[in-house]
């Protein structure tokens, strides 16, 4: 790890350590997902150099491209989550003294939905990473199996963290239909993630190529 990379990571961790409302758990969840994606890109890249895996090169190249795309999306979601939660906190401060419930709802609802939609997107992307992990666990180079396992656990952590953020933000939403729809999707994502994680981990074998 280069000095610049280490300093950037330190700066990010210092931001997470601050008493400001953002960045927080939503940003950390997206960051976990982006690290999962980065590990999958790395494992696919190494696997593409192995002649023993030549039959799998087309699939590995496709999954490498998919993981790169998800990595970039999740990095964008890190910034978007911080921005959304900062705006949500600002809206709640501005509306604290309002007495008209309709005005409060009109001011808060868009910010609440935005702060909910973004971690939901993080969760969706992390589920896609678990799908990729399952494939890479099967066809990737065995010497990097521990890296795939870390990618699996990071993707699940990102998804579960994002789900927690969705659920807590939904408590501030007055729209029952929206709460129900988002809650149903998050529950579905969590169930799918658990099944996919277990399936991916079963595909990892200890022997080396």
C-alpha positions in Angstrom: 0.0 0.0 0.0 1.4 3.3 -1.1 1.8 6.3 1.3 -0.9 8.3 -0.5 -3.4 5.4 -0.3 -2.7 4.9 3.4 -3.2 8.6 4.1 -6.5 8.6 2.1 -7.7 5.6 4.1 -6.6 7.3 7.3 -8.5 10.4 6.4 -11.6 8.4 5.6 -11.4 6.6 8.9 -10.9 10.0 10.7 -14.0 11.3 9.0 -16.0 8.3 10.2 -14.6 8.9 13.7 -15.9 12.5 13.8 -19.1 13.6 15.6 -20.6 15.0 12.4 -23.8 13.3 11.2 -22.0 12.1 8.0 -20.2 10.0 6.9 -21.7 7.3 8.9 -22.9 3.7 8.6 -24.4 4.1 5.2 -21.1 5.4 3.7 -19.2 2.7 5.6 -21.5 0.0 4.1 -20.9 1.3 0.5 -17.2 1.4 1.2 -17.3 -2.3 2.4 -19.1 -3.1 -0.8 -16.5 -1.3 -2.9 -13.7 -3.2 -1.2 -15.5 -6.5 -1.9 -15.7 -5.5 -5.5 -12.0 -4.6 -5.6 -11.0 -8.0 -4.2 -13.1 -9.7 -6.8 -11.5 -7.7 -9.6 -8.1 -8.7 -8.3 -8.9 -12.4 -8.1 -10.4 -12.4 -11.6 -7.3 -10.6 -12.8 -5.0 -13.1 -11.3 -7.1 -16.0 -12.5 -7.0 -14.6 -16.1 -3.2 -15.2 -16.0 -3.6 -18.9 -15.2 -3.4 -21.2 -18.3 -5.1 -23.9 -16.2 -8.2 -21.7 -16.1 -8.2 -20.8 -19.8 -11.6 -22.4 -20.3 -13.0 -20.0 -17.8 -11.3 -16.9 -19.1 -14.5 -15.5 -20.9 -16.6 -15.9 -17.7 -13.8 -14.5 -15.5 -13.4 -11.5 -17.8 -17.1 -10.8 -17.8 -17.3 -11.0 -14.0 -14.2 -8.8 -13.7 -15.9 -6.1 -15.8 -19.1 -6.5 -13.7 -17.1 -6.2 -10.4 -15.3 -3.1 -11.8 -18.7 -1.5 -12.6 -20.1 -2.3 -9.2 -16.9 -1.0 -7.5 -17.3 2.4 -9.2 -21.1 2.5 -8.4 -20.4 1.8 -4.7 -17.7 4.4 -4.5 -20.2 6.9 -5.9 -22.7 5.7 -3.3 -20.2 6.5 -0.5 -20.3 10.1 -1.5 -24.1 10.2 -2.2 -24.9 8.6 1.1 -22.9 11.2 3.0 -24.6 14.0 1.1 -28.1 12.5 1.6 -27.7 12.1 5.3 -26.2 15.5 5.7 -29.2 17.0 3.9 -31.6 14.9 6.0 -30.0 16.1 9.2 -30.2 19.7 8.0 -33.9 19.3 7.0 -34.7 18.0 10.5 -32.9 20.9 12.1 -34.8 23.4 9.9 -38.2 21.9 10.6 -37.7 21.4 14.3 -39.6 24.6 15.1 -42.3 24.2 12.5 -45.9 23.8 13.9 -47.7 22.9 10.7 -47.5 19.1 10.3 -48.2 19.3 6.6 -45.3 21.7 6.1 -43.0 19.5 8.1 -44.0 16.5 6.1 -43.6 18.3 2.8 -40.1 19.5 3.8 -38.9 16.2 5.3 -40.4 13.5 3.0 -38.1 14.1 -0.1 -35.0 14.0 2.1 -36.1 10.9 4.0 -36.8 9.1 0.7 -33.5 10.1 -0.7 -31.6 9.0 2.4 -33.5 5.7 2.1 -33.2 5.0 -1.6 -29.4 5.4 -1.6 -28.6 2.6 1.0 -31.2 0.5 -0.7 -29.2 0.8 -3.9 -26.1 -0.1 -1.9 -27.8 -3.2 -0.7 -28.8 -4.2 -4.3 -25.3 -3.8 -5.5 -23.8 -5.8 -2.7 -26.2 -8.6 -3.6 -24.8 -8.5 -7.1 -21.3 -8.9 -5.6 -22.4 -12.0 -3.7 -23.6 -13.4 -7.1 -20.2 -12.7 -8.6 -18.4 -14.1 -5.6 -20.4 -17.3 -6.0 -19.1 -17.6 -9.6 -15.5 -16.6 -8.8 -15.5 -19.1 -5.8 -16.2 -21.8 -8.3 -13.9 -21.0 -11.2 -11.3 -18.6 -9.8 -7.8 -19.6 -8.9 -7.7 -21.6 -5.6 -4.6 -19.7 -4.3 -6.8 -16.6 -3.9 -9.7 -18.4 -2.1 -9.2 -16.5 1.1 -9.5 -13.2 -0.9 -12.8 -14.4 -2.3 -14.0 -15.3 1.2 -13.1 -11.8 2.4 -15.0 -10.4 -0.6 -18.0 -12.5 0.3 -18.0 -11.3 4.0 -17.5 -7.7 3.0 -20.3 -7.8 0.5 -22.7 -9.3 3.1 -21.5 -6.7 5.7 -22.2 -3.9 3.2 -25.7 -5.3 2.4 -26.6 -5.8 6.1 -25.3 -2.3 7.0 -27.2 -0.7 4.2 -30.4 -2.6 5.2 -30.0 -1.2 8.8 -29.8 2.3 7.4 -32.9 1.7 5.2 -34.9 0.5 8.1 -34.0 3.3 10.5 -34.7 5.9 7.9 -38.1 4.3 7.2 -39.1 5.1 10.8 -39.1 8.8 9.8 -41.3 8.2 6.7 -45.1 8.9 6.9 -46.0 7.1 3.7 -47.2 3.6 4.7 -47.1 2.3 1.2 -43.5 3.4 0.7 -42.5 1.9 4.0 -44.1 -1.4 3.2 -42.6 -1.6 -0.3 -39.1 -0.7 0.9 -39.3 -3.0 3.9 -40.4 -5.9 1.8 -37.5 -5.4 -0.7 -34.9 -5.2 2.1 -36.2 -8.4 3.7 -36.0 -10.1 0.3 -32.5 -8.9 -0.3 -31.4 -10.1 3.2 -32.8 -13.6 2.6 -31.2 -13.8 -0.9 -27.9 -12.6 0.5 -27.9 -15.3 3.2 -28.6 -18.0 0.7 -26.0 -16.7 -1.8 -23.3 -16.3 0.9 -23.7 -19.9 2.1 -23.7 -21.2 -1.5 -20.5 -19.1 -2.3 -18.7 -20.3 0.8 -19.5 -23.9 0.0 -17.8 -23.5 -3.4 -14.5 -22.5 -1.9 -12.2 -25.5 -1.7 -8.9 -25.6 0.2 -6.7 -27.2 -2.5 -4.4 -25.0 -4.6 -3.9 -24.9 -8.4 
